[in-house]
Amino acid sequence: MNKTETNTSRRQLLKGVSALTAMLGTGFSFSAHAAGVDHSMMDHDLPIDPKLEELMDYVLECIKMAEICQQHAMHMFQMGDTKLADCAIVTQEMIVVSKALLTLVANNSKSLKDYLKVTVKMTESCAEECEKFAEEHIQCKDSAEACYDAVEFYKEFIGKCRKKA
């Protein structure tokens, strides 16, 4: 082993040890804090609101089908076929918006209704773009259907939010 290899190995070892030490230290501080918190007053059996859980299911299904569609578009690009480029862009945007929506749903955010309106527009755009290729590509067909289903549920959910307000 030459001197350069030895120095590199030592540097890598030190970086690894430093990272491990930092992680362990953080873990201990979190666990020490958690041990000091009184959980006896918390109701751990409270389920998520069924409507919010159903909303999450629609978001997740839409993301799943869009990710499959996106991967198919990437494969087509690798083969030199770029006709799915616009679809890939819109799909990527919808995926990003939908992942943020999941966080808002999980937190039952006060901004959920307003954000859903944006998500409806992005998801509709994705569905319309995917639908253009539905006959040719099953991945696009499945993504379009999941997006349309999600949009329908999102609109229904927004409508129920208005009635409560």
Phi and psi in radians as a Rosetta constraint file:
Dihedral C 1 N 2 CA 2 C 2 CIRCULARHARMONIC -1.546 0.35
Dihedral N 2 CA 2 C 2 N 3 CIRCULARHARMONIC 3.030 0.35
Dihedral C 2 N 3 CA 3 C 3 CIRCULARHARMONIC -1.093 0.35
Dihedral N 3 CA 3 C 3 N 4 CIRCULARHARMONIC -0.668 0.35
Dihedral C 3 N 4 CA 4 C 4 CIRCULARHARMONIC -1.114 0.35
Dihedral N 4 CA 4 C 4 N 5 CIRCULARHARMONIC -0.777 0.35
Dihedral C 4 N 5 CA 5 C 5 CIRCULARHARMONIC -1.091 0.35
Dihedral N 5 CA 5 C 5 N 6 CIRCULARHARMONIC -0.701 0.35
Dihedral C 5 N 6 CA 6 C 6 CIRCULARHARMONIC -1.129 0.35
Dihedral N 6 CA 6 C 6 N 7 CIRCULARHARMONIC -0.781 0.35
Dihedral C 6 N 7 CA 7 C 7 CIRCULARHARMONIC -1.105 0.35
Dihedral N 7 CA 7 C 7 N 8 CIRCULARHARMONIC -0.723 0.35
Dihedral C 7 N 8 CA 8 C 8 CIRCULARHARMONIC -1.103 0.35
Dihedral N 8 CA 8 C 8 N 9 CIRCULARHARMONIC -0.790 0.35
Dihedral C 8 N 9 CA 9 C 9 CIRCULARHARMONIC -1.087 0.35
Dihedral N 9 CA 9 C 9 N 10 CIRCULARHARMONIC -0.746 0.35
Dihedral C 9 N 10 CA 10 C 10 CIRCULARHARMONIC -1.105 0.35
Dihedral N 10 CA 10 C 10 N 11 CIRCULARHARMONIC -0.741 0.35
Dihedral C 10 N 11 CA 11 C 11 CIRCULARHARMONIC -1.078 0.35
Dihedral N 11 CA 11 C 11 N 12 CIRCULARHARMONIC -0.786 0.35
Dihedral C 11 N 12 CA 12 C 12 CIRCULARHARMONIC -1.110 0.35
Dihedral N 12 CA 12 C 12 N 13 CIRCULARHARMONIC -0.711 0.35
Dihedral C 12 N 13 CA 13 C 13 CIRCULARHARMONIC -1.093 0.35
Dihedral N 13 CA 13 C 13 N 14 CIRCULARHARMONIC -0.777 0.35
Dihedral C 13 N 14 CA 14 C 14 CIRCULARHARMONIC -1.132 0.35
Dihedral N 14 CA 14 C 14 N 15 CIRCULARHARMONIC -0.692 0.35
Dihedral C 14 N 15 CA 15 C 15 CIRCULARHARMONIC -1.083 0.35
Dihedral N 15 CA 15 C 15 N 16 CIRCULARHARMONIC -0.763 0.35
Dihedral C 15 N 16 CA 16 C 16 CIRCULARHARMONIC -1.095 0.35
Dihedral N 16 CA 16 C 16 N 17 CIRCULARHARMONIC -0.773 0.35
Dihedral C 16 N 17 CA 17 C 17 CIRCULARHARMONIC -1.124 0.35
Dihedral N 17 CA 17 C 17 N 18 CIRCULARHARMONIC -0.718 0.35
Dihedral C 17 N 18 CA 18 C 18 CIRCULARHARMONIC -1.099 0.35
Dihedral N 18 CA 18 C 18 N 19 CIRCULARHARMONIC -0.768 0.35
Dihedral C 18 N 19 CA 19 C 19 CIRCULARHARMONIC -1.128 0.35
Dihedral N 19 CA 19 C 19 N 20 CIRCULARHARMONIC -0.744 0.35
Dihedral C 19 N 20 CA 20 C 20 CIRCULARHARMONIC -1.097 0.35
Dihedral N 20 CA 20 C 20 N 21 CIRCULARHARMONIC -0.759 0.35
Dihedral C 20 N 21 CA 21 C 21 CIRCULARHARMONIC -1.075 0.35
Dihedral N 21 CA 21 C 21 N 22 CIRCULARHARMONIC -0.753 0.35
Dihedral C 21 N 22 CA 22 C 22 CIRCULARHARMONIC -1.101 0.35
Dihedral N 22 CA 22 C 22 N 23 CIRCULARHARMONIC -0.739 0.35
Dihedral C 22 N 23 CA 23 C 23 CIRCULARHARMONIC -1.146 0.35
Dihedral N 23 CA 23 C 23 N 24 CIRCULARHARMONIC -0.762 0.35
Dihedral C 23 N 24 CA 24 C 24 CIRCULARHARMONIC -1.124 0.35
Dihedral N 24 CA 24 C 24 N 25 CIRCULARHARMONIC -0.740 0.35
Dihedral C 24 N 25 CA 25 C 25 CIRCULARHARMONIC -1.082 0.35
Dihedral N 25 CA 25 C 25 N 26 CIRCULARHARMONIC -0.740 0.35
Dihedral C 25 N 26 CA 26 C 26 CIRCULARHARMONIC -1.136 0.35
Dihedral N 26 CA 26 C 26 N 27 CIRCULARHARMONIC -0.777 0.35
Dihedral C 26 N 27 CA 27 C 27 CIRCULARHARMONIC -1.030 0.35
Dihedral N 27 CA 27 C 27 N 28 CIRCULARHARMONIC -0.746 0.35
Dihedral C 27 N 28 CA 28 C 28 CIRCULARHARMONIC -1.146 0.35
Dihedral N 28 CA 28 C 28 N 29 CIRCULARHARMONIC -0.681 0.35
Dihedral C 28 N 29 CA 29 C 29 CIRCULARHARMONIC -1.197 0.35
Dihedral N 29 CA 29 C 29 N 30 CIRCULARHARMONIC -0.664 0.35
Dihedral C 29 N 30 CA 30 C 30 CIRCULARHARMONIC -1.139 0.35
Dihedral N 30 CA 30 C 30 N 31 CIRCULARHARMONIC -0.771 0.35
Dihedral C 30 N 31 CA 31 C 31 CIRCULARHARMONIC -1.184 0.35
Dihedral N 31 CA 31 C 31 N 32 CIRCULARHARMONIC -0.600 0.35
Dihedral C 31 N 32 CA 32 C 32 CIRCULARHARMONIC -1.140 0.35
Dihedral N 32 CA 32 C 32 N 33 CIRCULARHARMONIC -0.698 0.35
Dihedral C 32 N 33 CA 33 C 33 CIRCULARHARMONIC -1.157 0.35
Dihedral N 33 CA 33 C 33 N 34 CIRCULARHARMONIC -0.785 0.35
Dihedral C 33 N 34 CA 34 C 34 CIRCULARHARMONIC -1.081 0.35
Dihedral N 34 CA 34 C 34 N 35 CIRCULARHARMONIC -0.628 0.35
Dihedral C 34 N 35 CA 35 C 35 CIRCULARHARMONIC -1.155 0.35
Dihedral N 35 CA 35 C 35 N 36 CIRCULARHARMONIC -0.470 0.35
Dihedral C 35 N 36 CA 36 C 36 CIRCULARHARMONIC -1.525 0.35
Dihedral N 36 CA 36 C 36 N 37 CIRCULARHARMONIC -0.073 0.35
Dihedral C 36 N 37 CA 37 C 37 CIRCULARHARMONIC -1.607 0.35
Dihedral N 37 CA 37 C 37 N 38 CIRCULARHARMONIC 2.317 0.35
Dihedral C 37 N 38 CA 38 C 38 CIRCULARHARMONIC -1.477 0.35
Dihedral N 38 CA 38 C 38 N 39 CIRCULARHARMONIC 1.861 0.35
Dihedral C 38 N 39 CA 39 C 39 CIRCULARHARMONIC -1.589 0.35
Dihedral N 39 CA 39 C 39 N 40 CIRCULARHARMONIC 0.005 0.35
Dihedral C 39 N 40 CA 40 C 40 CIRCULARHARMONIC -1.130 0.35
Dihedral N 40 CA 40 C 40 N 41 CIRCULARHARMONIC -0.448 0.35
Dihedral C 40 N 41 CA 41 C 41 CIRCULARHARMONIC -1.562 0.35
Dihedral N 41 CA 41 C 41 N 42 CIRCULARHARMONIC -0.080 0.35
Dihedral C 41 N 42 CA 42 C 42 CIRCULARHARMONIC -1.521 0.35
Dihedral N 42 CA 42 C 42 N 43 CIRCULARHARMONIC 2.459 0.35
Dihedral C 42 N 43 CA 43 C 43 CIRCULARHARMONIC -1.723 0.35
Dihedral N 43 CA 43 C 43 N 44 CIRCULARHARMONIC 1.716 0.35
Dihedral C 43 N 44 CA 44 C 44 CIRCULARHARMONIC -1.363 0.35
Dihedral N 44 CA 44 C 44 N 45 CIRCULARHARMONIC -0.107 0.35
Dihedral C 44 N 45 CA 45 C 45 CIRCULARHARMONIC -1.619 0.35
Dihedral N 45 CA 45 C 45 N 46 CIRCULARHARMONIC -0.018 0.35
Dihedral C 45 N 46 CA 46 C 46 CIRCULARHARMONIC -1.181 0.35
Dihedral N 46 CA 46 C 46 N 47 CIRCULARHARMONIC 2.112 0.35
Dihedral C 46 N 47 CA 47 C 47 CIRCULARHARMONIC -1.421 0.35
Dihedral N 47 CA 47 C 47 N 48 CIRCULARHARMONIC 2.818 0.35
Dihedral C 47 N 48 CA 48 C 48 CIRCULARHARMONIC -1.185 0.35
Dihedral N 48 CA 48 C 48 N 49 CIRCULARHARMONIC 2.589 0.35
Dihedral C 48 N 49 CA 49 C 49 CIRCULARHARMONIC -0.922 0.35
Dihedral N 49 CA 49 C 49 N 50 CIRCULARHARMONIC 2.233 0.35
Dihedral C 49 N 50 CA 50 C 50 CIRCULARHARMONIC -0.981 0.35
Dihedral N 50 CA 50 C 50 N 51 CIRCULARHARMONIC -0.623 0.35
Dihedral C 50 N 51 CA 51 C 51 CIRCULARHARMONIC -1.189 0.35
Dihedral N 51 CA 51 C 51 N 52 CIRCULARHARMONIC -0.673 0.35
Dihedral C 51 N 52 CA 52 C 52 CIRCULARHARMONIC -1.173 0.35
Dihedral N 52 CA 52 C 52 N 53 CIRCULARHARMONIC -0.674 0.35
Dihedral C 52 N 53 CA 53 C 53 CIRCULARHARMONIC -1.137 0.35
Dihedral N 53 CA 53 C 53 N 54 CIRCULARHARMONIC -0.704 0.35
Dihedral C 53 N 54 CA 54 C 54 CIRCULARHARMONIC -1.139 0.35
Dihedral N 54 CA 54 C 54 N 55 CIRCULARHARMONIC -0.690 0.35
Dihedral C 54 N 55 CA 55 C 55 CIRCULARHARMONIC -1.045 0.35
Dihedral N 55 CA 55 C 55 N 56 CIRCULARHARMONIC -0.789 0.35
Dihedral C 55 N 56 CA 56 C 56 CIRCULARHARMONIC -1.032 0.35
Dihedral N 56 CA 56 C 56 N 57 CIRCULARHARMONIC -0.710 0.35
Dihedral C 56 N 57 CA 57 C 57 CIRCULARHARMONIC -1.053 0.35
Dihedral N 57 CA 57 C 57 N 58 CIRCULARHARMONIC -0.751 0.35
Dihedral C 57 N 58 CA 58 C 58 CIRCULARHARMONIC -1.143 0.35
Dihedral N 58 CA 58 C 58 N 59 CIRCULARHARMONIC -0.747 0.35
Dihedral C 58 N 59 CA 59 C 59 CIRCULARHARMONIC -1.070 0.35
Dihedral N 59 CA 59 C 59 N 60 CIRCULARHARMONIC -0.820 0.35
Dihedral C 59 N 60 CA 60 C 60 CIRCULARHARMONIC -1.119 0.35
Dihedral N 60 CA 60 C 60 N 61 CIRCULARHARMONIC -0.708 0.35
Dihedral C 60 N 61 CA 61 C 61 CIRCULARHARMONIC -1.136 0.35
Dihedral N 61 CA 61 C 61 N 62 CIRCULARHARMONIC -0.717 0.35
Dihedral C 61 N 62 CA 62 C 62 CIRCULARHARMONIC -1.100 0.35
Dihedral N 62 CA 62 C 62 N 63 CIRCULARHARMONIC -0.794 0.35
Dihedral C 62 N 63 CA 63 C 63 CIRCULARHARMONIC -1.079 0.35
Dihedral N 63 CA 63 C 63 N 64 CIRCULARHARMONIC -0.795 0.35
Dihedral C 63 N 64 CA 64 C 64 CIRCULARHARMONIC -1.016 0.35
Dihedral N 64 CA 64 C 64 N 65 CIRCULARHARMONIC -0.877 0.35
Dihedral C 64 N 65 CA 65 C 65 CIRCULARHARMONIC -1.155 0.35
Dihedral N 65 CA 65 C 65 N 66 CIRCULARHARMONIC -0.625 0.35
Dihedral C 65 N 66 CA 66 C 66 CIRCULARHARMONIC -1.185 0.35
Dihedral N 66 CA 66 C 66 N 67 CIRCULARHARMONIC -0.669 0.35
Dihedral C 66 N 67 CA 67 C 67 CIRCULARHARMONIC -1.110 0.35
Dihedral N 67 CA 67 C 67 N 68 CIRCULARHARMONIC -0.701 0.35
Dihedral C 67 N 68 CA 68 C 68 CIRCULARHARMONIC -1.129 0.35
Dihedral N 68 CA 68 C 68 N 69 CIRCULARHARMONIC -0.761 0.35
Dihedral C 68 N 69 CA 69 C 69 CIRCULARHARMONIC -1.077 0.35
Dihedral N 69 CA 69 C 69 N 70 CIRCULARHARMONIC -0.771 0.35
Dihedral C 69 N 70 CA 70 C 70 CIRCULARHARMONIC -1.053 0.35
Dihedral N 70 CA 70 C 70 N 71 CIRCULARHARMONIC -0.779 0.35
Dihedral C 70 N 71 CA 71 C 71 CIRCULARHARMONIC -1.106 0.35
Dihedral N 71 CA 71 C 71 N 72 CIRCULARHARMONIC -0.683 0.35
Dihedral C 71 N 72 CA 72 C 72 CIRCULARHARMONIC -1.098 0.35
Dihedral N 72 CA 72 C 72 N 73 CIRCULARHARMONIC -0.746 0.35
Dihedral C 72 N 73 CA 73 C 73 CIRCULARHARMONIC -1.065 0.35
Dihedral N 73 CA 73 C 73 N 74 CIRCULARHARMONIC -0.723 0.35
Dihedral C 73 N 74 CA 74 C 74 CIRCULARHARMONIC -1.082 0.35
Dihedral N 74 CA 74 C 74 N 75 CIRCULARHARMONIC -0.696 0.35
Dihedral C 74 N 75 CA 75 C 75 CIRCULARHARMONIC -1.101 0.35
Dihedral N 75 CA 75 C 75 N 76 CIRCULARHARMONIC -0.728 0.35
Dihedral C 75 N 76 CA 76 C 76 CIRCULARHARMONIC -1.094 0.35
Dihedral N 76 CA 76 C 76 N 77 CIRCULARHARMONIC -0.693 0.35
Dihedral C 76 N 77 CA 77 C 77 CIRCULARHARMONIC -1.066 0.35
Dihedral N 77 CA 77 C 77 N 78 CIRCULARHARMONIC -0.747 0.35
Dihedral C 77 N 78 CA 78 C 78 CIRCULARHARMONIC -1.029 0.35
Dihedral N 78 CA 78 C 78 N 79 CIRCULARHARMONIC -0.540 0.35
Dihedral C 78 N 79 CA 79 C 79 CIRCULARHARMONIC -1.504 0.35
Dihedral N 79 CA 79 C 79 N 80 CIRCULARHARMONIC 0.000 0.35
Dihedral C 79 N 80 CA 80 C 80 CIRCULARHARMONIC 1.623 0.35
Dihedral N 80 CA 80 C 80 N 81 CIRCULARHARMONIC 0.054 0.35
Dihedral C 80 N 81 CA 81 C 81 CIRCULARHARMONIC -1.688 0.35
Dihedral N 81 CA 81 C 81 N 82 CIRCULARHARMONIC 1.967 0.35
Dihedral C 81 N 82 CA 82 C 82 CIRCULARHARMONIC -1.881 0.35
Dihedral N 82 CA 82 C 82 N 83 CIRCULARHARMONIC 0.217 0.35
Dihedral C 82 N 83 CA 83 C 83 CIRCULARHARMONIC -1.165 0.35
Dihedral N 83 CA 83 C 83 N 84 CIRCULARHARMONIC -0.266 0.35
Dihedral C 83 N 84 CA 84 C 84 CIRCULARHARMONIC -1.607 0.35
Dihedral N 84 CA 84 C 84 N 85 CIRCULARHARMONIC 0.185 0.35
Dihedral C 84 N 85 CA 85 C 85 CIRCULARHARMONIC -1.028 0.35
Dihedral N 85 CA 85 C 85 N 86 CIRCULARHARMONIC -0.853 0.35
Dihedral C 85 N 86 CA 86 C 86 CIRCULARHARMONIC -1.101 0.35
Dihedral N 86 CA 86 C 86 N 87 CIRCULARHARMONIC -0.691 0.35
Dihedral C 86 N 87 CA 87 C 87 CIRCULARHARMONIC -1.081 0.35
Dihedral N 87 CA 87 C 87 N 88 CIRCULARHARMONIC -0.767 0.35
Dihedral C 87 N 88 CA 88 C 88 CIRCULARHARMONIC -1.077 0.35
Dihedral N 88 CA 88 C 88 N 89 CIRCULARHARMONIC -0.696 0.35
Dihedral C 88 N 89 CA 89 C 89 CIRCULARHARMONIC -1.156 0.35
Dihedral N 89 CA 89 C 89 N 90 CIRCULARHARMONIC -0.869 0.35
Dihedral C 89 N 90 CA 90 C 90 CIRCULARHARMONIC -1.112 0.35
Dihedral N 90 CA 90 C 90 N 91 CIRCULARHARMONIC -0.683 0.35
Dihedral C 90 N 91 CA 91 C 91 CIRCULARHARMONIC -1.103 0.35
Dihedral N 91 CA 91 C 91 N 92 CIRCULARHARMONIC -0.768 0.35
Dihedral C 91 N 92 CA 92 C 92 CIRCULARHARMONIC -1.076 0.35
Dihedral N 92 CA 92 C 92 N 93 CIRCULARHARMONIC -0.735 0.35
Dihedral C 92 N 93 CA 93 C 93 CIRCULARHARMONIC -1.085 0.35
Dihedral N 93 CA 93 C 93 N 94 CIRCULARHARMONIC -0.752 0.35
Dihedral C 93 N 94 CA 94 C 94 CIRCULARHARMONIC -1.130 0.35
Dihedral N 94 CA 94 C 94 N 95 CIRCULARHARMONIC -0.682 0.35
Dihedral C 94 N 95 CA 95 C 95 CIRCULARHARMONIC -1.070 0.35
Dihedral N 95 CA 95 C 95 N 96 CIRCULARHARMONIC -0.780 0.35
Dihedral C 95 N 96 CA 96 C 96 CIRCULARHARMONIC -1.089 0.35
Dihedral N 96 CA 96 C 96 N 97 CIRCULARHARMONIC -0.821 0.35
Dihedral C 96 N 97 CA 97 C 97 CIRCULARHARMONIC -1.087 0.35
Dihedral N 97 CA 97 C 97 N 98 CIRCULARHARMONIC -0.713 0.35
Dihedral C 97 N 98 CA 98 C 98 CIRCULARHARMONIC -1.221 0.35
Dihedral N 98 CA 98 C 98 N 99 CIRCULARHARMONIC -0.616 0.35
Dihedral C 98 N 99 CA 99 C 99 CIRCULARHARMONIC -1.147 0.35
Dihedral N 99 CA 99 C 99 N 100 CIRCULARHARMONIC -0.663 0.35
Dihedral C 99 N 100 CA 100 C 100 CIRCULARHARMONIC -1.160 0.35
Dihedral N 100 CA 100 C 100 N 101 CIRCULARHARMONIC -0.661 0.35
Dihedral C 100 N 101 CA 101 C 101 CIRCULARHARMONIC -1.031 0.35
Dihedral N 101 CA 101 C 101 N 102 CIRCULARHARMONIC -0.690 0.35
Dihedral C 101 N 102 CA 102 C 102 CIRCULARHARMONIC -0.968 0.35
Dihedral N 102 CA 102 C 102 N 103 CIRCULARHARMONIC -0.753 0.35
Dihedral C 102 N 103 CA 103 C 103 CIRCULARHARMONIC -1.127 0.35
Dihedral N 103 CA 103 C 103 N 104 CIRCULARHARMONIC -0.738 0.35
Dihedral C 103 N 104 CA 104 C 104 CIRCULARHARMONIC -1.143 0.35
Dihedral N 104 CA 104 C 104 N 105 CIRCULARHARMONIC -0.677 0.35
Dihedral C 104 N 105 CA 105 C 105 CIRCULARHARMONIC -1.141 0.35
Dihedral N 105 CA 105 C 105 N 106 CIRCULARHARMONIC -0.812 0.35
Dihedral C 105 N 106 CA 106 C 106 CIRCULARHARMONIC -1.036 0.35
Dihedral N 106 CA 106 C 106 N 107 CIRCULARHARMONIC -0.563 0.35
Dihedral C 106 N 107 CA 107 C 107 CIRCULARHARMONIC -1.644 0.35
Dihedral N 107 CA 107 C 107 N 108 CIRCULARHARMONIC 0.033 0.35
Dihedral C 107 N 108 CA 108 C 108 CIRCULARHARMONIC 0.793 0.35
Dihedral N 108 CA 108 C 108 N 109 CIRCULARHARMONIC 0.899 0.35
Dihedral C 108 N 109 CA 109 C 109 CIRCULARHARMONIC -1.033 0.35
Dihedral N 109 CA 109 C 109 N 110 CIRCULARHARMONIC 2.555 0.35
Dihedral C 109 N 110 CA 110 C 110 CIRCULARHARMONIC -1.166 0.35
Dihedral N 110 CA 110 C 110 N 111 CIRCULARHARMONIC -0.361 0.35
Dihedral C 110 N 111 CA 111 C 111 CIRCULARHARMONIC -1.596 0.35
Dihedral N 111 CA 111 C 111 N 112 CIRCULARHARMONIC 0.057 0.35
Dihedral C 111 N 112 CA 112 C 112 CIRCULARHARMONIC -0.974 0.35
Dihedral N 112 CA 112 C 112 N 113 CIRCULARHARMONIC -0.875 0.35
Dihedral C 112 N 113 CA 113 C 113 CIRCULARHARMONIC -1.044 0.35
Dihedral N 113 CA 113 C 113 N 114 CIRCULARHARMONIC -0.804 0.35
Dihedral C 113 N 114 CA 114 C 114 CIRCULARHARMONIC -1.140 0.35
Dihedral N 114 CA 114 C 114 N 115 CIRCULARHARMONIC -0.719 0.35
Dihedral C 114 N 115 CA 115 C 115 CIRCULARHARMONIC -1.198 0.35
Dihedral N 115 CA 115 C 115 N 116 CIRCULARHARMONIC -0.599 0.35
Dihedral C 115 N 116 CA 116 C 116 CIRCULARHARMONIC -1.049 0.35
Dihedral N 116 CA 116 C 116 N 117 CIRCULARHARMONIC -0.603 0.35
Dihedral C 116 N 117 CA 117 C 117 CIRCULARHARMONIC -1.079 0.35
Dihedral N 117 CA 117 C 117 N 118 CIRCULARHARMONIC -0.726 0.35
Dihedral C 117 N 118 CA 118 C 118 CIRCULARHARMONIC -1.148 0.35
Dihedral N 118 CA 118 C 118 N 119 CIRCULARHARMONIC -0.760 0.35
Dihedral C 118 N 119 CA 119 C 119 CIRCULARHARMONIC -1.094 0.35
Dihedral N 119 CA 119 C 119 N 120 CIRCULARHARMONIC -0.654 0.35
Dihedral C 119 N 120 CA 120 C 120 CIRCULARHARMONIC -1.019 0.35
Dihedral N 120 CA 120 C 120 N 121 CIRCULARHARMONIC -0.843 0.35
Dihedral C 120 N 121 CA 121 C 121 CIRCULARHARMONIC -1.060 0.35
Dihedral N 121 CA 121 C 121 N 122 CIRCULARHARMONIC -0.801 0.35
Dihedral C 121 N 122 CA 122 C 122 CIRCULARHARMONIC -1.166 0.35
Dihedral N 122 CA 122 C 122 N 123 CIRCULARHARMONIC -0.683 0.35
Dihedral C 122 N 123 CA 123 C 123 CIRCULARHARMONIC -1.258 0.35
Dihedral N 123 CA 123 C 123 N 124 CIRCULARHARMONIC -0.660 0.35
Dihedral C 123 N 124 CA 124 C 124 CIRCULARHARMONIC -1.095 0.35
Dihedral N 124 CA 124 C 124 N 125 CIRCULARHARMONIC -0.756 0.35
Dihedral C 124 N 125 CA 125 C 125 CIRCULARHARMONIC -1.043 0.35
Dihedral N 125 CA 125 C 125 N 126 CIRCULARHARMONIC -0.742 0.35
Dihedral C 125 N 126 CA 126 C 126 CIRCULARHARMONIC -1.102 0.35
Dihedral N 126 CA 126 C 126 N 127 CIRCULARHARMONIC -0.813 0.35
Dihedral C 126 N 127 CA 127 C 127 CIRCULARHARMONIC -1.062 0.35
Dihedral N 127 CA 127 C 127 N 128 CIRCULARHARMONIC -0.771 0.35
Dihedral C 127 N 128 CA 128 C 128 CIRCULARHARMONIC -1.104 0.35
Dihedral N 128 CA 128 C 128 N 129 CIRCULARHARMONIC -0.719 0.35
Dihedral C 128 N 129 CA 129 C 129 CIRCULARHARMONIC -1.209 0.35
Dihedral N 129 CA 129 C 129 N 130 CIRCULARHARMONIC -0.762 0.35
Dihedral C 129 N 130 CA 130 C 130 CIRCULARHARMONIC -1.111 0.35
Dihedral N 130 CA 130 C 130 N 131 CIRCULARHARMONIC -0.644 0.35
Dihedral C 130 N 131 CA 131 C 131 CIRCULARHARMONIC -1.061 0.35
Dihedral N 131 CA 131 C 131 N 132 CIRCULARHARMONIC -0.517 0.35
Dihedral C 131 N 132 CA 132 C 132 CIRCULARHARMONIC -1.035 0.35
Dihedral N 132 CA 132 C 132 N 133 CIRCULARHARMONIC -0.457 0.35
Dihedral C 132 N 133 CA 133 C 133 CIRCULARHARMONIC -1.993 0.35
Dihedral N 133 CA 133 C 133 N 134 CIRCULARHARMONIC 0.189 0.35
Dihedral C 133 N 134 CA 134 C 134 CIRCULARHARMONIC -1.086 0.35
Dihedral N 134 CA 134 C 134 N 135 CIRCULARHARMONIC -0.644 0.35
Dihedral C 134 N 135 CA 135 C 135 CIRCULARHARMONIC -1.241 0.35
Dihedral N 135 CA 135 C 135 N 136 CIRCULARHARMONIC -0.536 0.35
Dihedral C 135 N 136 CA 136 C 136 CIRCULARHARMONIC -1.550 0.35
Dihedral N 136 CA 136 C 136 N 137 CIRCULARHARMONIC -0.533 0.35
Dihedral C 136 N 137 CA 137 C 137 CIRCULARHARMONIC -2.319 0.35
Dihedral N 137 CA 137 C 137 N 138 CIRCULARHARMONIC 2.032 0.35
Dihedral C 137 N 138 CA 138 C 138 CIRCULARHARMONIC -1.069 0.35
Dihedral N 138 CA 138 C 138 N 139 CIRCULARHARMONIC -0.564 0.35
Dihedral C 138 N 139 CA 139 C 139 CIRCULARHARMONIC -1.109 0.35
Dihedral N 139 CA 139 C 139 N 140 CIRCULARHARMONIC -0.689 0.35
Dihedral C 139 N 140 CA 140 C 140 CIRCULARHARMONIC -1.197 0.35
Dihedral N 140 CA 140 C 140 N 141 CIRCULARHARMONIC -0.706 0.35
Dihedral C 140 N 141 CA 141 C 141 CIRCULARHARMONIC -1.067 0.35
Dihedral N 141 CA 141 C 141 N 142 CIRCULARHARMONIC -0.843 0.35
Dihedral C 141 N 142 CA 142 C 142 CIRCULARHARMONIC -1.100 0.35
Dihedral N 142 CA 142 C 142 N 143 CIRCULARHARMONIC -0.696 0.35
Dihedral C 142 N 143 CA 143 C 143 CIRCULARHARMONIC -1.152 0.35
Dihedral N 143 CA 143 C 143 N 144 CIRCULARHARMONIC -0.780 0.35
Dihedral C 143 N 144 CA 144 C 144 CIRCULARHARMONIC -1.038 0.35
Dihedral N 144 CA 144 C 144 N 145 CIRCULARHARMONIC -0.788 0.35
Dihedral C 144 N 145 CA 145 C 145 CIRCULARHARMONIC -1.096 0.35
Dihedral N 145 CA 145 C 145 N 146 CIRCULARHARMONIC -0.774 0.35
Dihedral C 145 N 146 CA 146 C 146 CIRCULARHARMONIC -1.106 0.35
Dihedral N 146 CA 146 C 146 N 147 CIRCULARHARMONIC -0.678 0.35
Dihedral C 146 N 147 CA 147 C 147 CIRCULARHARMONIC -1.159 0.35
Dihedral N 147 CA 147 C 147 N 148 CIRCULARHARMONIC -0.790 0.35
Dihedral C 147 N 148 CA 148 C 148 CIRCULARHARMONIC -1.095 0.35
Dihedral N 148 CA 148 C 148 N 149 CIRCULARHARMONIC -0.720 0.35
Dihedral C 148 N 149 CA 149 C 149 CIRCULARHARMONIC -1.058 0.35
Dihedral N 149 CA 149 C 149 N 150 CIRCULARHARMONIC -0.765 0.35
Dihedral C 149 N 150 CA 150 C 150 CIRCULARHARMONIC -1.110 0.35
Dihedral N 150 CA 150 C 150 N 151 CIRCULARHARMONIC -0.795 0.35
Dihedral C 150 N 151 CA 151 C 151 CIRCULARHARMONIC -1.019 0.35
Dihedral N 151 CA 151 C 151 N 152 CIRCULARHARMONIC -0.762 0.35
Dihedral C 151 N 152 CA 152 C 152 CIRCULARHARMONIC -1.042 0.35
Dihedral N 152 CA 152 C 152 N 153 CIRCULARHARMONIC -0.789 0.35
Dihedral C 152 N 153 CA 153 C 153 CIRCULARHARMONIC -1.196 0.35
Dihedral N 153 CA 153 C 153 N 154 CIRCULARHARMONIC -0.706 0.35
Dihedral C 153 N 154 CA 154 C 154 CIRCULARHARMONIC -1.018 0.35
Dihedral N 154 CA 154 C 154 N 155 CIRCULARHARMONIC -0.788 0.35
Dihedral C 154 N 155 CA 155 C 155 CIRCULARHARMONIC -1.113 0.35
Dihedral N 155 CA 155 C 155 N 156 CIRCULARHARMONIC -0.714 0.35
Dihedral C 155 N 156 CA 156 C 156 CIRCULARHARMONIC -1.082 0.35
Dihedral N 156 CA 156 C 156 N 157 CIRCULARHARMONIC -0.757 0.35
Dihedral C 156 N 157 CA 157 C 157 CIRCULARHARMONIC -1.096 0.35
Dihedral N 157 CA 157 C 157 N 158 CIRCULARHARMONIC -0.776 0.35
Dihedral C 157 N 158 CA 158 C 158 CIRCULARHARMONIC -1.080 0.35
Dihedral N 158 CA 158 C 158 N 159 CIRCULARHARMONIC -0.715 0.35
Dihedral C 158 N 159 CA 159 C 159 CIRCULARHARMONIC -1.046 0.35
Dihedral N 159 CA 159 C 159 N 160 CIRCULARHARMONIC -0.704 0.35
Dihedral C 159 N 160 CA 160 C 160 CIRCULARHARMONIC -1.242 0.35
Dihedral N 160 CA 160 C 160 N 161 CIRCULARHARMONIC -0.539 0.35
Dihedral C 160 N 161 CA 161 C 161 CIRCULARHARMONIC -1.125 0.35
Dihedral N 161 CA 161 C 161 N 162 CIRCULARHARMONIC -0.657 0.35
Dihedral C 161 N 162 CA 162 C 162 CIRCULARHARMONIC -1.145 0.35
Dihedral N 162 CA 162 C 162 N 163 CIRCULARHARMONIC -0.688 0.35
Dihedral C 162 N 163 CA 163 C 163 CIRCULARHARMONIC -1.151 0.35
Dihedral N 163 CA 163 C 163 N 164 CIRCULARHARMONIC -0.562 0.35
Dihedral C 163 N 164 CA 164 C 164 CIRCULARHARMONIC -1.309 0.35
Dihedral N 164 CA 164 C 164 N 165 CIRCULARHARMONIC -0.534 0.35
